[in-house]
């Protein structure tokens, strides 16, 4: 009978956030796969866990996923951790989950601290609906297109930024959304935690020239103002969503609410455009 893969969230900075369930789970596991065994072994020593840890990162995940699947196939309980936060969320883990699915293993989670929800909570921005973008692409067309979409996004946006890239990320974002409100959460839950508030343009100046960026950054950007009543704009947005894989009816529903147009009129216009496009091919 296949075993169990347990995705274990670890503290994002403060070891006081280790839960009893995390300690019990790591202690009971047959093996722990970790993004960085050095950091994980330090954590294990602090919480009194002696379960062996095996590395699992981008450079070896193909071989390790095969090994992990073999262990699960023979009924073992496998814990999976990353350096901080929840596995598979802007961190290694997706290939491990897919390997577990392939062998029919049970997959469960020990939830815990999250820089995403922590930063979102302290931001004071609308958190009923939000978008998590992770780290921005480093360069090229993908980066430009991602920034353009973020600049138009009406929901609150959460991003990660590394200290050596935050100045460039903020500068590029300021070119498109300089007046938007932004919260920069740095070193959350750690001794030098900082929550900075201002506009994107102010943040670009502050973190680009006034201080040396250090630590881990989570950015929370207030949503753009909703564009109201423009059927042409709404129609373009519908086909943008369809291009990303959304169904027509779902795209129409979401965009009609966002832009403030009649769902019926938008649906009819979308059908007409789609028919015209198909007729022209």
ABEGO torsion letter per residue (X at the ends): XBBBBBBBBBBAGBAAABBAAAAAAAAABABBBBABAAAAAAAAAAAGBABBBBBBBAAAAAAAAAAAAAAAAAGBBBBBBBABEBBGBGBBGAAAAAAAAAAGBBBBBBBBBBAAAAAAAAAGBBAABBBBAEBBBABEAAAAAAAAAAAABABBBBBBBBAAAAAAAAAAAAAAAAABBBBBBBGBGBAABBBBBEBAAAAAAAAAAABBBBEBBBBBBBBBBBBBGBAAAAAAAAAAAAAAGBBAAAAAAAAAAAAGBBAAAAAAAAAAAAAAAAAAX
